Amino acid sequence: MYGAYLILIFVLILFALGGVEATMRFFAYVDLQLRWMWVQFRMERMRKKLKRQLDKDHAEIANLIKEMSKDDQR
């Protein structure tokens, strides 16, 4: 319950010091920052997944090349 009061007091102080327009810009900025962090988090997860896939595919291709070179030697 104290958290809700603190947030309300924080918003009221923002309105009092910066006005409505500055407070709205602040919340828009915070919103954009949170969205950007989420995008970065998803990009990092995609990067790791892609790296795992490429490493797996690389091993399969290396085995295929070895098999093909053995067949060529025969």
PDB file of N, CA, C and O in Angstrom:
ATOM      1  N   MET A   1       0.823  -1.192   0.000  1.00  0.00           N
ATOM      2  CA  MET A   1       0.000   0.000   0.000  1.00  0.00           C
ATOM      3  C   MET A   1       0.869   1.259   0.000  1.00  0.00           C
ATOM      4  O   MET A   1       0.522   2.278  -0.597  1.00  0.00           O
ATOM      5  N   TYR A   2       2.013   1.155   0.692  1.00  0.00           N
ATOM      6  CA  TYR A   2       2.902   2.314   0.728  1.00  0.00           C
ATOM      7  C   TYR A   2       3.450   2.632  -0.663  1.00  0.00           C
ATOM      8  O   TYR A   2       3.686   3.793  -0.999  1.00  0.00           O
ATOM      9  N   GLY A   3       3.647   1.599  -1.455  1.00  0.00           N
ATOM     10  CA  GLY A   3       4.150   1.794  -2.815  1.00  0.00           C
ATOM     11  C   GLY A   3       3.200   2.638  -3.644  1.00  0.00           C
ATOM     12  O   GLY A   3       3.642   3.504  -4.398  1.00  0.00           O
ATOM     13  N   ALA A   4       1.907   2.400  -3.517  1.00  0.00           N
ATOM     14  CA  ALA A   4       0.915   3.176  -4.266  1.00  0.00           C
ATOM     15  C   ALA A   4       0.942   4.645  -3.828  1.00  0.00           C
ATOM     16  O   ALA A   4       0.849   5.551  -4.657  1.00  0.00           O
ATOM     17  N   TYR A   5       1.069   4.862  -2.536  1.00  0.00           N
ATOM     18  CA  TYR A   5       1.150   6.245  -2.042  1.00  0.00           C
ATOM     19  C   TYR A   5       2.411   6.931  -2.548  1.00  0.00           C
ATOM     20  O   TYR A   5       2.367   8.098  -2.937  1.00  0.00           O
ATOM     21  N   LEU A   6       3.520   6.228  -2.545  1.00  0.00           N
ATOM     22  CA  LEU A   6       4.772   6.811  -3.022  1.00  0.00           C
ATOM     23  C   LEU A   6       4.695   7.168  -4.508  1.00  0.00           C
ATOM     24  O   LEU A   6       5.176   8.220  -4.929  1.00  0.00           O
ATOM     25  N   ILE A   7       4.089   6.288  -5.288  1.00  0.00           N
ATOM     26  CA  ILE A   7       3.937   6.580  -6.716  1.00  0.00           C
ATOM     27  C   ILE A   7       3.035   7.786  -6.913  1.00  0.00           C
ATOM     28  O   ILE A   7       3.335   8.654  -7.733  1.00  0.00           O
ATOM     29  N   LEU A   8       1.938   7.852  -6.178  1.00  0.00           N
ATOM     30  CA  LEU A   8       1.026   8.993  -6.292  1.00  0.00           C
ATOM     31  C   LEU A   8       1.718  10.291  -5.898  1.00  0.00           C
ATOM     32  O   LEU A   8       1.565  11.305  -6.580  1.00  0.00           O
ATOM     33  N   ILE A   9       2.464  10.270  -4.823  1.00  0.00           N
ATOM     34  CA  ILE A   9       3.195  11.469  -4.385  1.00  0.00           C
ATOM     35  C   ILE A   9       4.240  11.858  -5.426  1.00  0.00           C
ATOM     36  O   ILE A   9       4.421  13.043  -5.707  1.00  0.00           O
ATOM     37  N   PHE A  10       4.930  10.871  -5.999  1.00  0.00           N
ATOM     38  CA  PHE A  10       5.939  11.122  -7.030  1.00  0.00           C
ATOM     39  C   PHE A  10       5.302  11.802  -8.247  1.00  0.00           C
ATOM     40  O   PHE A  10       5.850  12.768  -8.778  1.00  0.00           O
ATOM     41  N   VAL A  11       4.162  11.302  -8.679  1.00  0.00           N
ATOM     42  CA  VAL A  11       3.478  11.892  -9.840  1.00  0.00           C
ATOM     43  C   VAL A  11       2.996  13.296  -9.516  1.00  0.00           C
ATOM     44  O   VAL A  11       3.105  14.191 -10.354  1.00  0.00           O
ATOM     45  N   LEU A  12       2.476  13.503  -8.343  1.00  0.00           N
ATOM     46  CA  LEU A  12       2.024  14.845  -7.957  1.00  0.00           C
ATOM     47  C   LEU A  12       3.191  15.828  -7.920  1.00  0.00           C
ATOM     48  O   LEU A  12       3.045  16.976  -8.340  1.00  0.00           O
ATOM     49  N   ILE A  13       4.340  15.393  -7.425  1.00  0.00           N
ATOM     50  CA  ILE A  13       5.524  16.253  -7.406  1.00  0.00           C
ATOM     51  C   ILE A  13       5.960  16.573  -8.832  1.00  0.00           C
ATOM     52  O   ILE A  13       6.330  17.707  -9.134  1.00  0.00           O
ATOM     53  N   LEU A  14       5.915  15.565  -9.712  1.00  0.00           N
ATOM     54  CA  LEU A  14       6.256  15.814 -11.115  1.00  0.00           C
ATOM     55  C   LEU A  14       5.334  16.853 -11.733  1.00  0.00           C
ATOM     56  O   LEU A  14       5.796  17.751 -12.437  1.00  0.00           O
ATOM     57  N   PHE A  15       4.027  16.739 -11.475  1.00  0.00           N
ATOM     58  CA  PHE A  15       3.080  17.723 -12.000  1.00  0.00           C
ATOM     59  C   PHE A  15       3.356  19.113 -11.434  1.00  0.00           C
ATOM     60  O   PHE A  15       3.270  20.115 -12.145  1.00  0.00           O
ATOM     61  N   ALA A  16       3.686  19.158 -10.156  1.00  0.00           N
ATOM     62  CA  ALA A  16       3.907  20.459  -9.507  1.00  0.00           C
ATOM     63  C   ALA A  16       5.184  21.125 -10.018  1.00  0.00           C
ATOM     64  O   ALA A  16       5.196  22.333 -10.253  1.00  0.00           O
ATOM     65  N   LEU A  17       6.243  20.363 -10.189  1.00  0.00           N
ATOM     66  CA  LEU A  17       7.520  20.946 -10.591  1.00  0.00           C
ATOM     67  C   LEU A  17       7.633  21.164 -12.096  1.00  0.00           C
ATOM     68  O   LEU A  17       8.133  22.197 -12.540  1.00  0.00           O
ATOM     69  N   GLY A  18       7.171  20.194 -12.880  1.00  0.00           N
ATOM     70  CA  GLY A  18       7.395  20.260 -14.312  1.00  0.00           C
ATOM     71  C   GLY A  18       6.180  20.627 -15.131  1.00  0.00           C
ATOM     72  O   GLY A  18       6.309  20.993 -16.299  1.00  0.00           O
ATOM     73  N   GLY A  19       5.045  20.538 -14.564  1.00  0.00           N
ATOM     74  CA  GLY A  19       3.833  20.795 -15.321  1.00  0.00           C
ATOM     75  C   GLY A  19       3.337  19.532 -16.011  1.00  0.00           C
ATOM     76  O   GLY A  19       3.985  18.486 -15.987  1.00  0.00           O
ATOM     77  N   VAL A  20       2.180  19.662 -16.617  1.00  0.00           N
ATOM     78  CA  VAL A  20       1.531  18.517 -17.242  1.00  0.00           C
ATOM     79  C   VAL A  20       2.322  18.045 -18.469  1.00  0.00           C
ATOM     80  O   VAL A  20       2.550  16.849 -18.647  1.00  0.00           O
ATOM     81  N   GLU A  21       2.734  18.992 -19.304  1.00  0.00           N
ATOM     82  CA  GLU A  21       3.425  18.632 -20.547  1.00  0.00           C
ATOM     83  C   GLU A  21       4.749  17.907 -20.275  1.00  0.00           C
ATOM     84  O   GLU A  21       5.039  16.887 -20.900  1.00  0.00           O
ATOM     85  N   ALA A  22       5.530  18.421 -19.366  1.00  0.00           N
ATOM     86  CA  ALA A  22       6.815  17.786 -19.042  1.00  0.00           C
ATOM     87  C   ALA A  22       6.605  16.408 -18.413  1.00  0.00           C
ATOM     88  O   ALA A  22       7.380  15.486 -18.667  1.00  0.00           O
ATOM     89  N   THR A  23       5.579  16.268 -17.608  1.00  0.00           N
ATOM     90  CA  THR A  23       5.298  14.985 -16.982  1.00  0.00           C
ATOM     91  C   THR A  23       4.883  13.965 -18.039  1.00  0.00           C
ATOM     92  O   THR A  23       5.308  12.811 -17.990  1.00  0.00           O
ATOM     93  N   MET A  24       4.061  14.383 -18.985  1.00  0.00           N
ATOM     94  CA  MET A  24       3.651  13.470 -20.053  1.00  0.00           C
ATOM     95  C   MET A  24       4.852  13.077 -20.919  1.00  0.00           C
ATOM     96  O   MET A  24       4.967  11.920 -21.325  1.00  0.00           O
ATOM     97  N   ARG A  25       5.733  14.015 -21.201  1.00  0.00           N
ATOM     98  CA  ARG A  25       6.942  13.700 -21.970  1.00  0.00           C
ATOM     99  C   ARG A  25       7.817  12.707 -21.204  1.00  0.00           C
ATOM    100  O   ARG A  25       8.392  11.791 -21.792  1.00  0.00           O
ATOM    101  N   PHE A  26       7.910  12.900 -19.896  1.00  0.00           N
ATOM    102  CA  PHE A  26       8.692  11.981 -19.062  1.00  0.00           C
ATOM    103  C   PHE A  26       8.132  10.562 -19.141  1.00  0.00           C
ATOM    104  O   PHE A  26       8.888   9.606 -19.311  1.00  0.00           O
ATOM    105  N   PHE A  27       6.817  10.423 -19.020  1.00  0.00           N
ATOM    106  CA  PHE A  27       6.211   9.097 -19.084  1.00  0.00           C
ATOM    107  C   PHE A  27       6.329   8.497 -20.477  1.00  0.00           C
ATOM    108  O   PHE A  27       6.482   7.284 -20.614  1.00  0.00           O
ATOM    109  N   ALA A  28       6.259   9.321 -21.505  1.00  0.00           N
ATOM    110  CA  ALA A  28       6.466   8.820 -22.864  1.00  0.00           C
ATOM    111  C   ALA A  28       7.900   8.320 -23.022  1.00  0.00           C
ATOM    112  O   ALA A  28       8.130   7.281 -23.641  1.00  0.00           O
ATOM    113  N   TYR A  29       8.854   9.047 -22.470  1.00  0.00           N
ATOM    114  CA  TYR A  29      10.260   8.637 -22.515  1.00  0.00           C
ATOM    115  C   TYR A  29      10.460   7.302 -21.793  1.00  0.00           C
ATOM    116  O   TYR A  29      11.129   6.404 -22.304  1.00  0.00           O
ATOM    117  N   VAL A  30       9.877   7.187 -20.614  1.00  0.00           N
ATOM    118  CA  VAL A  30      10.007   5.944 -19.845  1.00  0.00           C
ATOM    119  C   VAL A  30       9.375   4.786 -20.620  1.00  0.00           C
ATOM    120  O   VAL A  30       9.927   3.687 -20.656  1.00  0.00           O
ATOM    121  N   ASP A  31       8.231   5.031 -21.233  1.00  0.00           N
ATOM    122  CA  ASP A  31       7.566   4.008 -22.027  1.00  0.00           C
ATOM    123  C   ASP A  31       8.454   3.554 -23.182  1.00  0.00           C
ATOM    124  O   ASP A  31       8.594   2.354 -23.419  1.00  0.00           O
ATOM    125  N   LEU A  32       9.053   4.499 -23.901  1.00  0.00           N
ATOM    126  CA  LEU A  32       9.930   4.151 -25.011  1.00  0.00           C
ATOM    127  C   LEU A  32      11.169   3.388 -24.538  1.00  0.00           C
ATOM    128  O   LEU A  32      11.615   2.456 -25.207  1.00  0.00           O
ATOM    129  N   GLN A  33      11.713   3.770 -23.417  1.00  0.00           N
ATOM    130  CA  GLN A  33      12.883   3.076 -22.884  1.00  0.00           C
ATOM    131  C   GLN A  33      12.546   1.628 -22.514  1.00  0.00           C
ATOM    132  O   GLN A  33      13.330   0.717 -22.779  1.00  0.00           O
ATOM    133  N   LEU A  34      11.384   1.426 -21.905  1.00  0.00           N
ATOM    134  CA  LEU A  34      10.974   0.069 -21.543  1.00  0.00           C
ATOM    135  C   LEU A  34      10.750  -0.776 -22.781  1.00  0.00           C
ATOM    136  O   LEU A  34      11.141  -1.942 -22.818  1.00  0.00           O
ATOM    137  N   ARG A  35      10.119  -0.193 -23.802  1.00  0.00           N
ATOM    138  CA  ARG A  35       9.906  -0.936 -25.051  1.00  0.00           C
ATOM    139  C   ARG A  35      11.236  -1.281 -25.705  1.00  0.00           C
ATOM    140  O   ARG A  35      11.409  -2.391 -26.210  1.00  0.00           O
ATOM    141  N   TRP A  36      12.184  -0.334 -25.701  1.00  0.00           N
ATOM    142  CA  TRP A  36      13.488  -0.578 -26.305  1.00  0.00           C
ATOM    143  C   TRP A  36      14.249  -1.673 -25.564  1.00  0.00           C
ATOM    144  O   TRP A  36      14.915  -2.498 -26.190  1.00  0.00           O
ATOM    145  N   MET A  37      14.153  -1.685 -24.231  1.00  0.00           N
ATOM    146  CA  MET A  37      14.812  -2.746 -23.458  1.00  0.00           C
ATOM    147  C   MET A  37      14.216  -4.106 -23.816  1.00  0.00           C
ATOM    148  O   MET A  37      14.945  -5.093 -23.909  1.00  0.00           O
ATOM    149  N   TRP A  38      12.896  -4.167 -24.019  1.00  0.00           N
ATOM    150  CA  TRP A  38      12.242  -5.416 -24.384  1.00  0.00           C
ATOM    151  C   TRP A  38      12.733  -5.886 -25.765  1.00  0.00           C
ATOM    152  O   TRP A  38      12.984  -7.074 -25.966  1.00  0.00           O
ATOM    153  N   VAL A  39      12.865  -4.954 -26.703  1.00  0.00           N
ATOM    154  CA  VAL A  39      13.362  -5.291 -28.038  1.00  0.00           C
ATOM    155  C   VAL A  39      14.792  -5.803 -27.946  1.00  0.00           C
ATOM    156  O   VAL A  39      15.136  -6.792 -28.594  1.00  0.00           O
ATOM    157  N   GLN A  40      15.625  -5.147 -27.154  1.00  0.00           N
ATOM    158  CA  GLN A  40      17.009  -5.598 -26.994  1.00  0.00           C
ATOM    159  C   GLN A  40      17.070  -6.991 -26.381  1.00  0.00           C
ATOM    160  O   GLN A  40      17.881  -7.820 -26.793  1.00  0.00           O
ATOM    161  N   PHE A  41      16.217  -7.246 -25.402  1.00  0.00           N
ATOM    162  CA  PHE A  41      16.168  -8.563 -24.762  1.00  0.00           C
ATOM    163  C   PHE A  41      15.794  -9.634 -25.779  1.00  0.00           C
ATOM    164  O   PHE A  41      16.413 -10.697 -25.825  1.00  0.00           O
ATOM    165  N   ARG A  42      14.776  -9.351 -26.599  1.00  0.00           N
ATOM    166  CA  ARG A  42      14.351 -10.311 -27.618  1.00  0.00           C
ATOM    167  C   ARG A  42      15.435 -10.515 -28.673  1.00  0.00           C
ATOM    168  O   ARG A  42      15.642 -11.635 -29.142  1.00  0.00           O
ATOM    169  N   MET A  43      16.129  -9.435 -29.050  1.00  0.00           N
ATOM    170  CA  MET A  43      17.208  -9.559 -30.027  1.00  0.00           C
ATOM    171  C   MET A  43      18.337 -10.434 -29.486  1.00  0.00           C
ATOM    172  O   MET A  43      18.911 -11.235 -30.224  1.00  0.00           O
ATOM    173  N   GLU A  44      18.651 -10.287 -28.232  1.00  0.00           N
ATOM    174  CA  GLU A  44      19.708 -11.097 -27.617  1.00  0.00           C
ATOM    175  C   GLU A  44      19.318 -12.573 -27.617  1.00  0.00           C
ATOM    176  O   GLU A  44      20.141 -13.440 -27.911  1.00  0.00           O
ATOM    177  N   ARG A  45      18.062 -12.850 -27.288  1.00  0.00           N
ATOM    178  CA  ARG A  45      17.600 -14.239 -27.310  1.00  0.00           C
ATOM    179  C   ARG A  45      17.620 -14.806 -28.721  1.00  0.00           C
ATOM    180  O   ARG A  45      17.989 -15.964 -28.919  1.00  0.00           O
ATOM    181  N   MET A  46      17.224 -13.995 -29.713  1.00  0.00           N
ATOM    182  CA  MET A  46      17.267 -14.446 -31.109  1.00  0.00           C
ATOM    183  C   MET A  46      18.698 -14.716 -31.549  1.00  0.00           C
ATOM    184  O   MET A  46      18.966 -15.683 -32.263  1.00  0.00           O
ATOM    185  N   ARG A  47      19.624 -13.848 -31.117  1.00  0.00           N
ATOM    186  CA  ARG A  47      21.030 -14.020 -31.475  1.00  0.00           C
ATOM    187  C   ARG A  47      21.567 -15.346 -30.943  1.00  0.00           C
ATOM    188  O   ARG A  47      22.255 -16.078 -31.654  1.00  0.00           O
ATOM    189  N   LYS A  48      21.243 -15.648 -29.683  1.00  0.00           N
ATOM    190  CA  LYS A  48      21.706 -16.903 -29.089  1.00  0.00           C
ATOM    191  C   LYS A  48      21.099 -18.109 -29.800  1.00  0.00           C
ATOM    192  O   LYS A  48      21.784 -19.101 -30.051  1.00  0.00           O
ATOM    193  N   LYS A  49      19.806 -18.016 -30.123  1.00  0.00           N
ATOM    194  CA  LYS A  49      19.138 -19.118 -30.809  1.00  0.00           C
ATOM    195  C   LYS A  49      19.746 -19.324 -32.192  1.00  0.00           C
ATOM    196  O   LYS A  49      20.002 -20.460 -32.590  1.00  0.00           O
ATOM    197  N   LEU A  50      19.976 -18.245 -32.922  1.00  0.00           N
ATOM    198  CA  LEU A  50      20.569 -18.342 -34.249  1.00  0.00           C
ATOM    199  C   LEU A  50      21.980 -18.915 -34.181  1.00  0.00           C
ATOM    200  O   LEU A  50      22.363 -19.725 -35.024  1.00  0.00           O
ATOM    201  N   LYS A  51      22.747 -18.500 -33.190  1.00  0.00           N
ATOM    202  CA  LYS A  51      24.109 -19.023 -33.036  1.00  0.00           C
ATOM    203  C   LYS A  51      24.079 -20.523 -32.780  1.00  0.00           C
ATOM    204  O   LYS A  51      24.879 -21.265 -33.350  1.00  0.00           O
ATOM    205  N   ARG A  52      23.158 -20.977 -31.922  1.00  0.00           N
ATOM    206  CA  ARG A  52      23.033 -22.415 -31.664  1.00  0.00           C
ATOM    207  C   ARG A  52      22.674 -23.165 -32.947  1.00  0.00           C
ATOM    208  O   ARG A  52      23.237 -24.222 -33.231  1.00  0.00           O
ATOM    209  N   GLN A  53      21.733 -22.612 -33.720  1.00  0.00           N
ATOM    210  CA  GLN A  53      21.330 -23.262 -34.964  1.00  0.00           C
ATOM    211  C   GLN A  53      22.493 -23.319 -35.955  1.00  0.00           C
ATOM    212  O   GLN A  53      22.728 -24.348 -36.590  1.00  0.00           O
ATOM    213  N   LEU A  54      23.213 -22.214 -36.079  1.00  0.00           N
ATOM    214  CA  LEU A  54      24.318 -22.178 -37.024  1.00  0.00           C
ATOM    215  C   LEU A  54      25.451 -23.111 -36.611  1.00  0.00           C
ATOM    216  O   LEU A  54      26.077 -23.747 -37.459  1.00  0.00           O
ATOM    217  N   ASP A  55      25.713 -23.191 -35.314  1.00  0.00           N
ATOM    218  CA  ASP A  55      26.739 -24.124 -34.842  1.00  0.00           C
ATOM    219  C   ASP A  55      26.337 -25.560 -35.149  1.00  0.00           C
ATOM    220  O   ASP A  55      27.166 -26.369 -35.567  1.00  0.00           O
ATOM    221  N   LYS A  56      25.075 -25.868 -34.942  1.00  0.00           N
ATOM    222  CA  LYS A  56      24.571 -27.216 -35.225  1.00  0.00           C
ATOM    223  C   LYS A  56      24.664 -27.497 -36.723  1.00  0.00           C
ATOM    224  O   LYS A  56      25.130 -28.563 -37.124  1.00  0.00           O
ATOM    225  N   ASP A  57      24.229 -26.558 -37.546  1.00  0.00           N
ATOM    226  CA  ASP A  57      24.290 -26.729 -38.995  1.00  0.00           C
ATOM    227  C   ASP A  57      25.731 -26.838 -39.472  1.00  0.00           C
ATOM    228  O   ASP A  57      26.027 -27.598 -40.394  1.00  0.00           O
ATOM    229  N   HIS A  58      26.620 -26.088 -38.855  1.00  0.00           N
ATOM    230  CA  HIS A  58      28.032 -26.132 -39.240  1.00  0.00           C
ATOM    231  C   HIS A  58      28.599 -27.528 -39.006  1.00  0.00           C
ATOM    232  O   HIS A  58      29.344 -28.048 -39.836  1.00  0.00           O
ATOM    233  N   ALA A  59      28.247 -28.125 -37.884  1.00  0.00           N
ATOM    234  CA  ALA A  59      28.736 -29.478 -37.586  1.00  0.00           C
ATOM    235  C   ALA A  59      28.182 -30.470 -38.603  1.00  0.00           C
ATOM    236  O   ALA A  59      28.907 -31.355 -39.058  1.00  0.00           O
ATOM    237  N   GLU A  60      26.914 -30.335 -38.963  1.00  0.00           N
ATOM    238  CA  GLU A  60      26.314 -31.238 -39.944  1.00  0.00           C
ATOM    239  C   GLU A  60      26.976 -31.074 -41.304  1.00  0.00           C
ATOM    240  O   GLU A  60      27.238 -32.063 -41.989  1.00  0.00           O
ATOM    241  N   ILE A  61      27.245 -29.852 -41.695  1.00  0.00           N
ATOM    242  CA  ILE A  61      27.891 -29.595 -42.989  1.00  0.00           C
ATOM    243  C   ILE A  61      29.315 -30.145 -42.982  1.00  0.00           C
ATOM    244  O   ILE A  61      29.760 -30.709 -43.981  1.00  0.00           O
ATOM    245  N   ALA A  62      30.028 -29.991 -41.879  1.00  0.00           N
ATOM    246  CA  ALA A  62      31.386 -30.520 -41.785  1.00  0.00           C
ATOM    247  C   ALA A  62      31.371 -32.041 -41.945  1.00  0.00           C
ATOM    248  O   ALA A  62      32.230 -32.595 -42.631  1.00  0.00           O
ATOM    249  N   ASN A  63      30.408 -32.720 -41.322  1.00  0.00           N
ATOM    250  CA  ASN A  63      30.294 -34.174 -41.467  1.00  0.00           C
ATOM    251  C   ASN A  63      29.971 -34.547 -42.912  1.00  0.00           C
ATOM    252  O   ASN A  63      30.510 -35.524 -43.432  1.00  0.00           O
ATOM    253  N   LEU A  64      29.116 -33.794 -43.551  1.00  0.00           N
ATOM    254  CA  LEU A  64      28.755 -34.053 -44.939  1.00  0.00           C
ATOM    255  C   LEU A  64      29.962 -33.886 -45.856  1.00  0.00           C
ATOM    256  O   LEU A  64      30.161 -34.680 -46.775  1.00  0.00           O
ATOM    257  N   ILE A  65      30.760 -32.863 -45.610  1.00  0.00           N
ATOM    258  CA  ILE A  65      31.962 -32.638 -46.414  1.00  0.00           C
ATOM    259  C   ILE A  65      32.946 -33.779 -46.227  1.00  0.00           C
ATOM    260  O   ILE A  65      33.558 -34.232 -47.195  1.00  0.00           O
ATOM    261  N   LYS A  66      33.108 -34.251 -44.996  1.00  0.00           N
ATOM    262  CA  LYS A  66      34.003 -35.388 -44.740  1.00  0.00           C
ATOM    263  C   LYS A  66      33.531 -36.623 -45.503  1.00  0.00           C
ATOM    264  O   LYS A  66      34.339 -37.320 -46.119  1.00  0.00           O
ATOM    265  N   GLU A  67      32.238 -36.894 -45.464  1.00  0.00           N
ATOM    266  CA  GLU A  67      31.691 -38.050 -46.170  1.00  0.00           C
ATOM    267  C   GLU A  67      31.903 -37.905 -47.676  1.00  0.00           C
ATOM    268  O   GLU A  67      32.253 -38.875 -48.348  1.00  0.00           O
ATOM    269  N   MET A  68      31.696 -36.711 -48.202  1.00  0.00           N
ATOM    270  CA  MET A  68      31.861 -36.492 -49.634  1.00  0.00           C
ATOM    271  C   MET A  68      33.324 -36.648 -50.042  1.00  0.00           C
ATOM    272  O   MET A  68      33.618 -37.184 -51.111  1.00  0.00           O
ATOM    273  N   SER A  69      34.235 -36.185 -49.199  1.00  0.00           N
ATOM    274  CA  SER A  69      35.652 -36.312 -49.535  1.00  0.00           C
ATOM    275  C   SER A  69      36.097 -37.778 -49.482  1.00  0.00           C
ATOM    276  O   SER A  69      36.962 -38.187 -50.257  1.00  0.00           O
ATOM    277  N   LYS A  70      35.515 -38.568 -48.576  1.00  0.00           N
ATOM    278  CA  LYS A  70      35.818 -40.006 -48.517  1.00  0.00           C
ATOM    279  C   LYS A  70      35.303 -40.688 -49.781  1.00  0.00           C
ATOM    280  O   LYS A  70      35.977 -41.555 -50.336  1.00  0.00           O
ATOM    281  N   ASP A  71      34.116 -40.303 -50.237  1.00  0.00           N
ATOM    282  CA  ASP A  71      33.556 -40.893 -51.446  1.00  0.00           C
ATOM    283  C   ASP A  71      34.392 -40.521 -52.676  1.00  0.00           C
ATOM    284  O   ASP A  71      34.543 -41.326 -53.594  1.00  0.00           O
ATOM    285  N   ASP A  72      34.929 -39.306 -52.689  1.00  0.00           N
ATOM    286  CA  ASP A  72      35.753 -38.862 -53.825  1.00  0.00           C
ATOM    287  C   ASP A  72      37.078 -39.607 -53.876  1.00  0.00           C
ATOM    288  O   ASP A  72      37.625 -39.819 -54.958  1.00  0.00           O
ATOM    289  N   GLN A  73      37.594 -40.002 -52.734  1.00  0.00           N
ATOM    290  CA  GLN A  73      38.874 -40.687 -52.682  1.00  0.00           C
ATOM    291  C   GLN A  73      38.768 -42.130 -53.178  1.00  0.00           C
ATOM    292  O   GLN A  73      39.767 -42.720 -53.589  1.00  0.00           O
ATOM    293  N   ARG A  74      37.593 -42.682 -53.142  1.00  0.00           N
ATOM    294  CA  ARG A  74      37.402 -44.070 -53.545  1.00  0.00           C
ATOM    295  C   ARG A  74      37.429 -44.219 -55.002  1.00  0.00           C
ATOM    296  O   ARG A  74      37.283 -45.330 -55.512  1.00  0.00           O
TER     297      ARG A  74
END
